[in-house]
Amino acid sequence: MSIAITEAITTIAEAERKFKLSRTEDEAFFLEWQTSLPELSDAERLALDEARRRYLYQRSQGQLLEGTVTLLLASPLLAIAGFYDPPFRVRAEASVQLTLEDEEEVLQGRIDVLVLLNQFWVVVLESKKTALSVWTALPQTLAYLMANPQPEQPSFGMVTNGDEILFVKLVQREQRLYGLSRVFAPFSSSQELRNALQILKQISRAIGEGVE
C-alpha cells in the first residue's frame, strides 16, 4: 500500500518508531554545526545581508507560504554556499520512495530541494510556512533522510520556516541515529543567518571529503 510521507509520519515519535531511529545528544556526533566553521568573505556577507533585507521586508507584510520562504531565504542561502555551482547538482520537488521494514507500506513524498554531489546526497531542504514551527517539518525530514540511497554516508537536512533554521544529521550504520543543531533565528539577527551559511559550507566540505 502506498501512502504519502506527510500522512504516514506526522510526529517525531512516529518517525523514530517506524524507522527504528534514536536521537543522540552526543556533541561529537554532529560536529559539523559546532566546530571549525569556515570564515565568510566580504562578498558572502554582503549577499547574505541583502537576502535577509529582502526577507525581512516581505515578512513584515504578513505570513509567508512555503514556496516564498524557499525563494526568499533558503534558495539564496544555498546559492551563496555554492550549492548551485559545480560540482553540485540541485533538484527541486525530488520524488522519493521508501519501503518500511516489517510493514506493507510504501511511503512516497517530494523533497523541496535536494542537493547532490555525484550520486551522494549533500543537503535535504524542507521549507514550511512562517506560521508553522520548524519542528513540524522534522518528522518528514527524517523520513526523507532515511530514503538516502547511500545509507553508508551521513545525511544532512536543513529545515526552515524563514524565521528559524534547524539542521539535522542522520546516520544508518550500526545504529540509526540522528542529531540536531540548535535553532537559528535569522529574523532576529544577521549573525544567526551567517552562522547558518557557515554550517552549510562546512557540510559541503564534510561531504566532499567523504566521497573523494
C-alpha positions in Angstrom: 0.0 0.0 0.0 1.3 3.4 -1.0 0.9 6.4 1.4 2.2 9.9 1.4 5.0 10.6 3.9 3.2 13.7 5.2 0.3 11.4 6.1 2.2 8.5 7.5 4.8 10.4 9.5 3.2 13.2 11.5 5.2 13.1 14.7 8.8 12.7 15.8 7.8 9.6 17.8 6.2 8.0 14.7 9.4 8.6 12.7 11.6 7.1 15.4 9.3 4.1 15.7 8.8 3.4 12.0 12.4 3.8 11.1 14.0 2.5 14.4 15.7 5.8 14.9 17.1 7.2 18.1 18.1 10.8 18.8 21.6 11.3 20.2 22.7 14.4 22.1 26.4 13.3 22.0 28.1 16.6 20.8 30.7 14.6 18.9 28.1 13.1 16.7 27.2 16.4 14.9 30.4 18.5 14.9 29.6 20.0 11.5 27.5 22.7 13.0 29.7 23.5 16.0 33.5 23.4 15.3 36.0 24.8 12.7 33.3 26.7 10.8 34.7 28.4 7.7 35.2 32.2 7.6 32.8 34.1 5.3 34.2 36.5 2.6 33.0 40.1 2.5 31.1 39.3 -0.7 29.3 36.4 1.0 28.4 38.7 4.0 27.0 41.4 1.6 25.0 38.9 -0.4 23.6 37.4 2.8 22.7 40.8 4.3 20.8 41.6 1.0 18.9 38.3 1.2 18.0 39.0 4.8 16.8 42.5 4.0 14.5 41.2 1.3 13.2 38.5 3.5 12.5 41.0 6.4 10.7 43.3 4.0 8.4 40.6 2.7 7.9 39.1 6.2 6.8 42.5 7.5 3.9 42.3 5.1 2.5 39.2 6.8 2.9 35.4 6.9 4.8 33.7 4.1 4.0 30.4 2.4 6.5 27.6 1.9 7.4 28.5 -1.7 8.0 32.1 -0.7 10.3 31.1 2.2 12.3 28.9 -0.2 12.5 31.6 -2.8 13.5 34.5 -0.4 15.7 32.7 2.2 16.5 29.1 1.6 17.5 29.4 -2.1 19.8 32.4 -1.6 21.5 30.5 1.3 22.2 27.5 -0.9 23.4 29.8 -3.8 25.8 31.8 -1.6 27.0 28.5 -0.1 28.0 27.4 -3.6 25.5 24.6 -4.0 24.2 25.9 -7.3 27.7 25.7 -8.8 29.9 22.8 -9.9 30.3 20.1 -8.8 26.9 20.1 -7.2 23.5 19.4 -8.8 20.2 20.6 -7.5 16.7 19.0 -7.9 13.5 20.7 -6.9 10.5 18.6 -5.8 12.6 15.4 -6.0 10.4 12.3 -5.7 11.4 9.7 -3.1 10.0 6.3 -2.2 10.7 4.3 1.0 9.5 0.9 1.9 9.1 0.3 5.7 10.6 -2.8 7.2 8.1 -5.3 8.5 5.2 -3.3 7.2 3.3 -3.4 4.0 3.6 0.3 3.3 5.5 2.2 0.7 6.0 5.9 1.6 6.1 8.5 -1.1 7.0 12.1 -0.9 8.7 15.1 -2.6 11.7 16.8 -1.2 11.5 20.6 -1.6 15.2 20.9 -2.7 17.8 18.2 -2.9 21.5 18.9 -3.4 23.7 16.2 -4.8 27.4 15.6 -5.3 27.8 12.9 -7.9 25.2 10.4 -6.6 25.6 11.4 -3.0 23.0 13.4 -1.1 24.5 16.6 0.4 21.5 18.5 1.8 17.8 17.9 2.0 16.0 21.2 2.3 12.4 21.3 3.7 10.6 24.6 4.0 7.4 25.4 6.0 5.3 28.5 6.0 6.1 31.0 8.7 3.0 30.2 10.7 4.4 26.8 11.5 7.3 25.8 13.8 10.3 24.2 12.2 9.6 21.2 14.5 6.5 20.4 12.4 8.8 19.6 9.5 11.2 17.4 11.4 9.3 14.1 11.1 9.0 14.1 7.3 12.6 15.4 7.0 13.8 12.4 9.0 11.8 10.2 6.5 13.4 11.9 3.5 16.9 11.4 5.1 16.1 7.7 5.6 15.4 7.5 1.8 19.1 8.3 1.0 20.2 5.7 -1.5 23.7 5.8 0.0 23.0 4.8 3.6 26.7 4.3 4.3 27.1 8.1 4.1 25.7 10.6 6.7 22.7 12.6 5.5 22.1 16.2 6.3 18.9 18.2 6.4 18.0 21.9 6.7 14.6 22.8 7.9 13.3 26.4 7.8 10.2 28.4 8.1 12.1 31.6 7.4 12.1 32.8 10.9 14.0 29.8 12.2 16.5 27.3 10.8 17.3 23.8 12.1 20.0 21.4 10.9 19.7 17.6 11.1 22.3 14.9 10.7 21.3 11.2 10.3 23.5 8.1 10.1 22.4 4.5 9.2 25.3 2.3 10.3 25.4 0.0 13.3 22.7 2.2 14.8 20.2 4.6 13.2 20.9 7.8 14.9 20.1 11.5 14.3 21.3 14.7 15.9 20.1 18.2 15.8 21.7 21.6 15.9 20.3 24.5 17.9 17.6 26.5 16.2 19.0 29.6 14.5 16.8 32.7 14.2 17.8 34.8 11.2 14.7 37.0 11.7 16.3 38.4 14.9 20.0 38.7 14.0 22.1 38.8 10.9 24.8 36.8 12.7 22.3 33.9 13.0 22.0 33.8 9.2 25.8 34.0 8.9 26.1 31.0 11.2 23.6 29.1 9.1 25.7 29.8 5.9 28.9 28.7 7.7 27.3 25.4 8.6 26.1 24.8 5.0 29.7 25.5 3.8 31.0 23.1 6.5 28.5 20.4 5.4 29.7 20.8 1.8 33.3 20.4 2.9 32.5 17.3 5.0 30.5 15.5 2.3 33.2 16.4 -0.3 35.9 14.9 1.8 33.8 11.8 2.4 33.2 10.9 -1.2 36.6 11.6 -2.6 
